[in-house]
Amino acid sequence: AIERTLSIIKPDATRRNLTGAINDRFEKAGLRIVAQKRLRLTREMAERFYEVHKERSFFGSLCDFMTSGPVVAQVLEGENAVARNREVMGATNPANADEGTIRKDFAESIEANSVHGSDSAENAATEIAFFFAETEIVG
Ligand code: CMP
């Protein structure tokens, strides 16, 4: 089925001017960028976005990192977009990511791992609504 998923190009990637290179991976995989905005997350936004991880040891460091520079939030649309995006991103830890994935090729560490992608269709809907009004998404 045609789905939408929420993607974030993280500060380590915007700092190295990799937005276009990463978008090329998405488009070559058949995902359409149907909404996109560059913004600086506030501390409050980062803590709210990653609320499910708030008891994890890495939560504070993750929020520091995610507010350390601009991010690009985007909605990707396509056949099985949630799973397709996760294939293109590769494993969370770049040390475990398959050859040819975004994280294998670009990520600096498990924290500075270049991209975020929703892990389920249900979370995708919540995460898309976090960043975008329906009128900003143009399929
Ligand atoms: P992301 O997909 O954005 O979801 C949570 C983020 O926490 C993850 O990518 C990593 O950037 C970051 N993170 C940092 N340390 C860990 C860890 N030990 N396990 C999982 N995620 C981690």
Backbone and ligand atoms as CSV (ligand in chain L), in Angstrom:
chain,resi,resn,atom,element,x,y,z
A,1,ALA,N,N,0.845,-1.199,0.000
A,1,ALA,CA,C,0.000,0.000,0.000
A,1,ALA,C,C,0.880,1.249,0.000
A,2,ILE,N,N,0.358,2.324,-0.541
A,2,ILE,CA,C,1.073,3.604,-0.501
A,2,ILE,C,C,0.977,4.142,0.921
A,3,GLU,N,N,2.128,4.432,1.515
A,3,GLU,CA,C,2.213,4.937,2.893
A,3,GLU,C,C,3.017,6.230,2.918
A,4,ARG,N,N,2.944,6.887,4.072
A,4,ARG,CA,C,3.819,8.025,4.344
A,4,ARG,C,C,4.619,7.731,5.606
A,5,THR,N,N,5.849,8.242,5.653
A,5,THR,CA,C,6.675,8.106,6.848
A,5,THR,C,C,7.389,9.419,7.115
A,6,LEU,N,N,7.783,9.622,8.370
A,6,LEU,CA,C,8.472,10.863,8.753
A,6,LEU,C,C,9.966,10.576,8.782
A,7,SER,N,N,10.717,11.420,8.102
A,7,SER,CA,C,12.173,11.323,8.069
A,7,SER,C,C,12.766,12.606,8.635
A,8,ILE,N,N,13.877,12.482,9.339
A,8,ILE,CA,C,14.640,13.665,9.770
A,8,ILE,C,C,16.092,13.474,9.337
A,9,ILE,N,N,16.595,14.450,8.584
A,9,ILE,CA,C,18.036,14.504,8.307
A,9,ILE,C,C,18.660,15.249,9.488
A,10,LYS,N,N,19.557,14.580,10.207
A,10,LYS,CA,C,20.039,15.050,11.514
A,10,LYS,C,C,21.192,16.056,11.382
A,11,PRO,N,N,21.528,16.724,12.512
A,11,PRO,CA,C,22.543,17.793,12.459
A,11,PRO,C,C,23.917,17.361,11.937
A,12,ASP,N,N,24.322,16.105,12.176
A,12,ASP,CA,C,25.639,15.686,11.654
A,12,ASP,C,C,25.647,15.706,10.127
A,13,ALA,N,N,24.493,15.419,9.527
A,13,ALA,CA,C,24.397,15.377,8.063
A,13,ALA,C,C,24.216,16.771,7.463
A,14,THR,N,N,23.395,17.626,8.086
A,14,THR,CA,C,23.255,18.988,7.537
A,14,THR,C,C,24.590,19.729,7.647
A,15,ARG,N,N,25.326,19.481,8.747
A,15,ARG,CA,C,26.634,20.139,8.944
A,15,ARG,C,C,27.613,19.787,7.828
A,16,ARG,N,N,27.527,18.551,7.328
A,16,ARG,CA,C,28.438,18.107,6.261
A,16,ARG,C,C,27.839,18.288,4.873
A,17,ASN,N,N,26.722,19.040,4.783
A,17,ASN,CA,C,26.102,19.385,3.487
A,17,ASN,C,C,25.659,18.144,2.715
A,18,LEU,N,N,25.064,17.183,3.433
A,18,LEU,CA,C,24.667,15.909,2.835
A,18,LEU,C,C,23.173,15.816,2.533
A,19,THR,N,N,22.440,16.928,2.657
A,19,THR,CA,C,20.986,16.869,2.440
A,19,THR,C,C,20.652,16.315,1.050
A,20,GLY,N,N,21.302,16.842,0.042
A,20,GLY,CA,C,21.006,16.398,-1.330
A,20,GLY,C,C,21.406,14.949,-1.563
A,21,ALA,N,N,22.566,14.559,-1.054
A,21,ALA,CA,C,23.025,13.168,-1.223
A,21,ALA,C,C,22.053,12.199,-0.567
A,22,ILE,N,N,21.539,12.559,0.600
A,22,ILE,CA,C,20.580,11.691,1.298
A,22,ILE,C,C,19.247,11.684,0.556
A,23,ASN,N,N,18.782,12.844,0.119
A,23,ASN,CA,C,17.531,12.882,-0.635
A,23,ASN,C,C,17.627,12.048,-1.916
A,24,ASP,N,N,18.795,12.034,-2.538
A,24,ASP,CA,C,19.000,11.218,-3.741
A,24,ASP,C,C,18.790,9.734,-3.428
A,25,ARG,N,N,19.243,9.281,-2.255
A,25,ARG,CA,C,19.036,7.875,-1.856
A,25,ARG,C,C,17.539,7.567,-1.752
A,26,PHE,N,N,16.785,8.508,-1.133
A,26,PHE,CA,C,15.343,8.290,-0.976
A,26,PHE,C,C,14.664,8.217,-2.350
A,27,GLU,N,N,14.980,9.179,-3.194
A,27,GLU,CA,C,14.300,9.242,-4.497
A,27,GLU,C,C,14.665,8.032,-5.362
A,28,LYS,N,N,15.929,7.603,-5.312
A,28,LYS,CA,C,16.345,6.428,-6.110
A,28,LYS,C,C,15.663,5.164,-5.599
A,29,ALA,N,N,15.242,5.164,-4.320
A,29,ALA,CA,C,14.534,4.018,-3.739
A,29,ALA,C,C,13.028,4.099,-3.989
A,30,GLY,N,N,12.586,5.092,-4.737
A,30,GLY,CA,C,11.160,5.192,-5.062
A,30,GLY,C,C,10.328,5.938,-4.040
A,31,LEU,N,N,11.000,6.601,-3.101
A,31,LEU,CA,C,10.268,7.405,-2.110
A,31,LEU,C,C,10.188,8.845,-2.624
A,32,ARG,N,N,9.001,9.431,-2.518
A,32,ARG,CA,C,8.790,10.815,-2.959
A,32,ARG,C,C,8.817,11.725,-1.740
A,33,ILE,N,N,9.537,12.836,-1.846
A,33,ILE,CA,C,9.588,13.819,-0.758
A,33,ILE,C,C,8.397,14.755,-0.963
A,34,VAL,N,N,7.316,14.507,-0.203
A,34,VAL,CA,C,6.061,15.242,-0.425
A,34,VAL,C,C,5.903,16.424,0.536
A,35,ALA,N,N,6.845,16.566,1.482
A,35,ALA,CA,C,6.918,17.750,2.354
A,35,ALA,C,C,8.333,17.801,2.899
A,36,GLN,N,N,8.836,19.008,3.105
A,36,GLN,CA,C,10.208,19.130,3.617
A,36,GLN,C,C,10.403,20.518,4.225
A,37,LYS,N,N,11.007,20.563,5.424
A,37,LYS,CA,C,11.375,21.860,5.990
A,37,LYS,C,C,12.648,21.748,6.812
A,38,ARG,N,N,13.481,22.795,6.698
A,38,ARG,CA,C,14.707,22.869,7.494
A,38,ARG,C,C,14.405,23.725,8.705
A,39,LEU,N,N,14.779,23.245,9.883
A,39,LEU,CA,C,14.498,23.988,11.106
A,39,LEU,C,C,15.511,23.621,12.180
A,40,ARG,N,N,15.566,24.458,13.187
A,40,ARG,CA,C,16.374,24.162,14.362
A,40,ARG,C,C,15.410,23.697,15.442
A,41,LEU,N,N,15.570,22.476,15.948
A,41,LEU,CA,C,14.715,21.995,17.035
A,41,LEU,C,C,15.036,22.761,18.311
A,42,THR,N,N,14.018,23.125,19.071
A,42,THR,CA,C,14.244,23.634,20.426
A,42,THR,C,C,14.438,22.428,21.353
A,43,ARG,N,N,14.967,22.695,22.519
A,43,ARG,CA,C,15.116,21.638,23.524
A,43,ARG,C,C,13.764,20.980,23.811
A,44,GLU,N,N,12.735,21.800,23.948
A,44,GLU,CA,C,11.396,21.286,24.245
A,44,GLU,C,C,10.904,20.366,23.131
A,45,MET,N,N,11.135,20.766,21.883
A,45,MET,CA,C,10.713,19.926,20.749
A,45,MET,C,C,11.457,18.597,20.758
A,46,ALA,N,N,12.776,18.637,20.972
A,46,ALA,CA,C,13.572,17.401,20.958
A,46,ALA,C,C,13.102,16.464,22.068
A,47,GLU,N,N,12.873,17.009,23.255
A,47,GLU,CA,C,12.436,16.171,24.383
A,47,GLU,C,C,11.058,15.582,24.131
A,48,ARG,N,N,10.180,16.359,23.487
A,48,ARG,CA,C,8.834,15.864,23.194
A,48,ARG,C,C,8.879,14.816,22.080
A,49,PHE,N,N,9.689,15.076,21.040
A,49,PHE,CA,C,9.762,14.133,19.914
A,49,PHE,C,C,10.294,12.775,20.371
A,50,TYR,N,N,11.303,12.801,21.254
A,50,TYR,CA,C,11.940,11.554,21.700
A,50,TYR,C,C,11.443,11.098,23.071
A,51,GLU,N,N,10.241,11.538,23.451
A,51,GLU,CA,C,9.698,11.242,24.781
A,51,GLU,C,C,9.731,9.745,25.130
A,52,VAL,N,N,9.501,8.869,24.146
A,52,VAL,CA,C,9.512,7.416,24.431
A,52,VAL,C,C,10.870,6.942,24.959
A,53,HIS,N,N,11.913,7.722,24.693
A,53,HIS,CA,C,13.262,7.343,25.147
A,53,HIS,C,C,13.685,8.062,26.425
A,54,LYS,N,N,12.751,8.751,27.105
A,54,LYS,CA,C,13.188,9.657,28.184
A,54,LYS,C,C,13.841,8.958,29.367
A,55,GLU,N,N,13.590,7.665,29.556
A,55,GLU,CA,C,14.255,6.940,30.648
A,55,GLU,C,C,15.584,6.315,30.223
A,56,ARG,N,N,15.914,6.425,28.932
A,56,ARG,CA,C,17.145,5.792,28.445
A,56,ARG,C,C,18.360,6.635,28.825
A,57,SER,N,N,19.483,5.958,29.000
A,57,SER,CA,C,20.721,6.644,29.421
A,57,SER,C,C,21.162,7.685,28.399
A,58,PHE,N,N,20.830,7.479,27.119
A,58,PHE,CA,C,21.314,8.371,26.066
A,58,PHE,C,C,20.387,9.548,25.782
A,59,PHE,N,N,19.285,9.675,26.549
A,59,PHE,CA,C,18.266,10.693,26.231
A,59,PHE,C,C,18.815,12.128,26.257
A,60,GLY,N,N,19.545,12.479,27.309
A,60,GLY,CA,C,20.067,13.848,27.421
A,60,GLY,C,C,21.042,14.172,26.307
A,61,SER,N,N,21.944,13.246,26.051
A,61,SER,CA,C,22.932,13.436,24.989
A,61,SER,C,C,22.247,13.512,23.618
A,62,LEU,N,N,21.240,12.666,23.407
A,62,LEU,CA,C,20.500,12.676,22.143
A,62,LEU,C,C,19.822,14.037,21.921
A,63,CYS,N,N,19.211,14.580,22.967
A,63,CYS,CA,C,18.543,15.887,22.832
A,63,CYS,C,C,19.565,16.998,22.614
A,64,ASP,N,N,20.729,16.916,23.270
A,64,ASP,CA,C,21.813,17.880,22.995
A,64,ASP,C,C,22.198,17.828,21.522
A,65,PHE,N,N,22.423,16.625,21.033
A,65,PHE,CA,C,22.848,16.452,19.642
A,65,PHE,C,C,21.790,16.960,18.659
A,66,MET,N,N,20.537,16.615,18.908
A,66,MET,CA,C,19.476,16.976,17.951
A,66,MET,C,C,19.207,18.478,17.900
A,67,THR,N,N,19.665,19.213,18.942
A,67,THR,CA,C,19.507,20.671,18.948
A,67,THR,C,C,20.818,21.377,18.595
A,68,SER,N,N,21.830,20.628,18.169
A,68,SER,CA,C,23.167,21.204,17.940
A,68,SER,C,C,23.313,21.879,16.585
A,69,GLY,N,N,22.320,21.737,15.726
A,69,GLY,CA,C,22.373,22.331,14.395
A,69,GLY,C,C,21.064,22.102,13.694
A,70,PRO,N,N,20.943,22.602,12.465
A,70,PRO,CA,C,19.680,22.429,11.745
A,70,PRO,C,C,19.376,20.972,11.416
A,71,VAL,N,N,18.093,20.672,11.356
A,71,VAL,CA,C,17.620,19.383,10.847
A,71,VAL,C,C,16.721,19.655,9.638
A,72,VAL,N,N,16.493,18.630,8.847
A,72,VAL,CA,C,15.517,18.709,7.766
A,72,VAL,C,C,14.461,17.640,8.031
A,73,ALA,N,N,13.245,18.104,8.351
A,73,ALA,CA,C,12.119,17.189,8.564
A,73,ALA,C,C,11.420,17.003,7.231
A,74,GLN,N,N,11.024,15.775,6.958
A,74,GLN,CA,C,10.419,15.500,5.653
A,74,GLN,C,C,9.397,14.367,5.745
A,75,VAL,N,N,8.443,14.417,4.841
A,75,VAL,CA,C,7.489,13.322,4.696
A,75,VAL,C,C,7.835,12.592,3.411
A,76,LEU,N,N,8.078,11.289,3.532
A,76,LEU,CA,C,8.369,10.441,2.376
A,76,LEU,C,C,7.139,9.598,2.086
A,77,GLU,N,N,6.792,9.506,0.806
A,77,GLU,CA,C,5.600,8.760,0.393
A,77,GLU,C,C,5.981,7.713,-0.648
A,78,GLY,N,N,5.387,6.541,-0.528
A,78,GLY,CA,C,5.630,5.497,-1.523
A,78,GLY,C,C,5.105,4.161,-1.043
A,79,GLU,N,N,5.292,3.153,-1.895
A,79,GLU,CA,C,4.874,1.795,-1.576
A,79,GLU,C,C,5.617,1.330,-0.314
A,80,ASN,N,N,4.877,0.909,0.708
A,80,ASN,CA,C,5.490,0.444,1.974
A,80,ASN,C,C,6.563,1.403,2.484
A,81,ALA,N,N,6.243,2.688,2.504
A,81,ALA,CA,C,7.249,3.720,2.776
A,81,ALA,C,C,7.965,3.540,4.118
A,82,VAL,N,N,7.268,3.077,5.149
A,82,VAL,CA,C,7.911,2.931,6.457
A,82,VAL,C,C,9.054,1.909,6.367
A,83,ALA,N,N,8.748,0.734,5.852
A,83,ALA,CA,C,9.749,-0.329,5.751
A,83,ALA,C,C,10.815,0.014,4.704
A,84,ARG,N,N,10.383,0.586,3.597
A,84,ARG,CA,C,11.326,0.945,2.530
A,84,ARG,C,C,12.359,1.941,3.060
A,85,ASN,N,N,11.876,2.948,3.791
A,85,ASN,CA,C,12.802,3.949,4.344
A,85,ASN,C,C,13.771,3.300,5.324
A,86,ARG,N,N,13.277,2.356,6.131
A,86,ARG,CA,C,14.157,1.703,7.116
A,86,ARG,C,C,15.241,0.880,6.412
A,87,GLU,N,N,14.893,0.280,5.256
A,87,GLU,CA,C,15.912,-0.445,4.477
A,87,GLU,C,C,16.979,0.516,3.960
A,88,VAL,N,N,16.533,1.662,3.443
A,88,VAL,CA,C,17.467,2.624,2.851
A,88,VAL,C,C,18.363,3.247,3.929
A,89,MET,N,N,17.799,3.459,5.149
A,89,MET,CA,C,18.588,4.035,6.244
A,89,MET,C,C,19.637,3.054,6.749
A,90,GLY,N,N,19.281,1.778,6.903
A,90,GLY,CA,C,20.169,0.802,7.539
A,90,GLY,C,C,20.001,0.822,9.047
A,91,ALA,N,N,20.741,-0.041,9.729
A,91,ALA,CA,C,20.613,-0.218,11.186
A,91,ALA,C,C,20.965,1.070,11.936
A,92,THR,N,N,20.319,1.246,13.108
A,92,THR,CA,C,20.550,2.427,13.955
A,92,THR,C,C,22.032,2.657,14.202
A,93,ASN,N,N,22.741,1.585,14.552
A,93,ASN,CA,C,24.185,1.678,14.774
A,93,ASN,C,C,24.899,1.460,13.431
A,94,PRO,N,N,25.624,2.464,12.935
A,94,PRO,CA,C,26.261,2.312,11.614
A,94,PRO,C,C,27.212,1.119,11.555
A,95,ALA,N,N,27.734,0.695,12.718
A,95,ALA,CA,C,28.617,-0.484,12.743
A,95,ALA,C,C,27.869,-1.742,12.315
A,96,ASN,N,N,26.541,-1.737,12.459
A,96,ASN,CA,C,25.717,-2.893,12.079
A,96,ASN,C,C,24.966,-2.686,10.772
A,97,ALA,N,N,25.147,-1.551,10.123
A,97,ALA,CA,C,24.357,-1.223,8.924
A,97,ALA,C,C,24.912,-1.928,7.691
A,98,ASP,N,N,24.000,-2.360,6.823
A,98,ASP,CA,C,24.392,-3.038,5.587
A,98,ASP,C,C,25.083,-2.076,4.622
A,99,GLU,N,N,25.918,-2.655,3.761
A,99,GLU,CA,C,26.572,-1.906,2.681
A,99,GLU,C,C,25.530,-1.172,1.845
A,100,GLY,N,N,25.849,0.040,1.469
A,100,GLY,CA,C,24.983,0.796,0.566
A,100,GLY,C,C,23.857,1.546,1.246
A,101,THR,N,N,23.752,1.412,2.573
A,101,THR,CA,C,22.709,2.154,3.294
A,101,THR,C,C,23.228,3.546,3.688
A,102,ILE,N,N,22.296,4.437,3.981
A,102,ILE,CA,C,22.661,5.811,4.357
A,102,ILE,C,C,23.550,5.806,5.595
A,103,ARG,N,N,23.167,5.036,6.606
A,103,ARG,CA,C,23.950,5.059,7.845
A,103,ARG,C,C,25.332,4.427,7.664
A,104,LYS,N,N,25.422,3.364,6.872
A,104,LYS,CA,C,26.739,2.772,6.602
A,104,LYS,C,C,27.644,3.801,5.924
A,105,ASP,N,N,27.085,4.529,4.965
A,105,ASP,CA,C,27.905,5.418,4.143
A,105,ASP,C,C,28.154,6.783,4.786
A,106,PHE,N,N,27.230,7.254,5.646
A,106,PHE,CA,C,27.337,8.639,6.127
A,106,PHE,C,C,27.389,8.794,7.644
A,107,ALA,N,N,26.843,7.857,8.421
A,107,ALA,CA,C,26.712,8.091,9.871
A,107,ALA,C,C,28.074,8.136,10.549
A,108,GLU,N,N,28.167,8.959,11.593
A,108,GLU,CA,C,29.407,9.105,12.355
A,108,GLU,C,C,29.431,8.193,13.582
A,109,SER,N,N,28.252,7.896,14.150
A,109,SER,CA,C,28.162,7.106,15.381
A,109,SER,C,C,26.708,6.685,15.574
A,110,ILE,N,N,26.447,5.873,16.620
A,110,ILE,CA,C,25.065,5.454,16.883
A,110,ILE,C,C,24.184,6.666,17.189
A,111,GLU,N,N,24.755,7.714,17.780
A,111,GLU,CA,C,23.978,8.927,18.058
A,111,GLU,C,C,23.906,9.823,16.821
A,112,ALA,N,N,25.050,10.161,16.269
A,112,ALA,CA,C,25.113,11.021,15.079
A,112,ALA,C,C,24.961,10.124,13.854
A,113,ASN,N,N,23.744,9.570,13.701
A,113,ASN,CA,C,23.533,8.546,12.677
A,113,ASN,C,C,22.756,9.065,11.468
A,114,SER,N,N,22.869,10.380,11.241
A,114,SER,CA,C,22.488,11.051,9.984
A,114,SER,C,C,21.007,11.154,9.672
A,115,VAL,N,N,20.221,10.135,10.015
A,115,VAL,CA,C,18.789,10.146,9.690
A,115,VAL,C,C,17.965,9.473,10.785
A,116,HIS,N,N,16.737,9.941,10.909
A,116,HIS,CA,C,15.715,9.263,11.707
A,116,HIS,C,C,14.607,8.857,10.757
A,117,GLY,N,N,13.967,7.722,11.022
A,117,GLY,CA,C,12.776,7.329,10.267
A,117,GLY,C,C,11.780,6.667,11.194
A,118,SER,N,N,10.510,6.911,10.982
A,118,SER,CA,C,9.458,6.303,11.811
A,118,SER,C,C,9.579,4.784,11.778
A,119,ASP,N,N,9.252,4.144,12.926
A,119,ASP,CA,C,9.400,2.686,13.004
A,119,ASP,C,C,8.104,1.916,12.776
A,120,SER,N,N,6.986,2.616,12.603
A,120,SER,CA,C,5.718,1.943,12.304
A,120,SER,C,C,4.797,2.949,11.633
A,121,ALA,N,N,3.762,2.462,10.971
A,121,ALA,CA,C,2.796,3.356,10.322
A,121,ALA,C,C,2.078,4.218,11.366
A,122,GLU,N,N,1.794,3.612,12.518
A,122,GLU,CA,C,1.118,4.354,13.588
A,122,GLU,C,C,1.991,5.498,14.100
A,123,ASN,N,N,3.266,5.203,14.388
A,123,ASN,CA,C,4.170,6.270,14.831
A,123,ASN,C,C,4.413,7.292,13.730
A,124,ALA,N,N,4.402,6.841,12.473
A,124,ALA,CA,C,4.591,7.779,11.361
A,124,ALA,C,C,3.514,8.861,11.379
A,125,ALA,N,N,2.271,8.476,11.610
A,125,ALA,CA,C,1.169,9.452,11.627
A,125,ALA,C,C,1.393,10.487,12.728
A,126,THR,N,N,1.796,10.015,13.918
A,126,THR,CA,C,2.060,10.924,15.045
A,126,THR,C,C,3.241,11.844,14.742
A,127,GLU,N,N,4.307,11.267,14.193
A,127,GLU,CA,C,5.529,12.044,13.934
A,127,GLU,C,C,5.330,13.038,12.789
A,128,ILE,N,N,4.560,12.658,11.772
A,128,ILE,CA,C,4.258,13.598,10.682
A,128,ILE,C,C,3.484,14.794,11.236
A,129,ALA,N,N,2.497,14.527,12.080
A,129,ALA,CA,C,1.676,15.605,12.662
A,129,ALA,C,C,2.490,16.498,13.586
A,130,PHE,N,N,3.585,15.975,14.140
A,130,PHE,CA,C,4.469,16.769,14.998
A,130,PHE,C,C,5.083,17.921,14.199
A,131,PHE,N,N,5.410,17.687,12.943
A,131,PHE,CA,C,6.117,18.687,12.130
A,131,PHE,C,C,5.263,19.391,11.085
A,132,PHE,N,N,4.221,18.734,10.580
A,132,PHE,CA,C,3.542,19.257,9.403
A,132,PHE,C,C,2.030,19.337,9.574
A,133,ALA,N,N,1.474,20.419,9.040
A,133,ALA,CA,C,0.024,20.494,8.849
A,133,ALA,C,C,-0.307,19.726,7.573
A,134,GLU,N,N,-1.511,19.192,7.505
A,134,GLU,CA,C,-1.902,18.414,6.316
A,134,GLU,C,C,-1.776,19.248,5.037
A,135,THR,N,N,-2.026,20.566,5.141
A,135,THR,CA,C,-1.938,21.449,3.952
A,135,THR,C,C,-0.499,21.638,3.455
A,136,GLU,N,N,0.481,21.276,4.277
A,136,GLU,CA,C,1.899,21.411,3.862
A,136,GLU,C,C,2.419,20.156,3.156
A,137,ILE,N,N,1.585,19.113,3.110
A,137,ILE,CA,C,1.992,17.855,2.497
A,137,ILE,C,C,1.314,17.766,1.129
A,138,VAL,N,N,2.137,17.747,0.092
A,138,VAL,CA,C,1.603,17.807,-1.275
A,138,VAL,C,C,2.056,16.561,-2.029
A,139,GLY,N,N,1.169,15.596,-2.168
A,139,GLY,CA,C,1.501,14.316,-2.786
A,139,GLY,C,C,1.426,14.379,-4.304
L,1,CMP,P1,P,16.608,7.429,16.027
L,1,CMP,O1,O,16.083,6.522,14.975
L,1,CMP,O2,O,16.475,8.887,15.764
L,1,CMP,O3,O,15.877,7.096,17.411
L,1,CMP,C1,C,16.488,7.318,18.665
L,1,CMP,C2,C,17.907,7.766,18.539
L,1,CMP,O4,O,18.695,7.670,19.712
L,1,CMP,C3,C,18.635,6.880,17.551
L,1,CMP,O5,O,18.163,7.112,16.248
L,1,CMP,C4,C,20.086,7.270,17.827
L,1,CMP,O6,O,20.458,8.441,17.113
L,1,CMP,C5,C,20.062,7.642,19.309
L,1,CMP,N1,N,20.811,6.718,20.149
L,1,CMP,C6,C,21.900,7.049,20.865
L,1,CMP,N2,N,22.358,6.005,21.538
L,1,CMP,C7,C,21.534,4.970,21.278
L,1,CMP,C8,C,21.495,3.604,21.691
L,1,CMP,N3,N,22.392,3.095,22.531
L,1,CMP,N4,N,20.497,2.824,21.196
L,1,CMP,C9,C,19.566,3.341,20.350
L,1,CMP,N5,N,19.562,4.636,19.917
L,1,CMP,C10,C,20.542,5.433,20.378
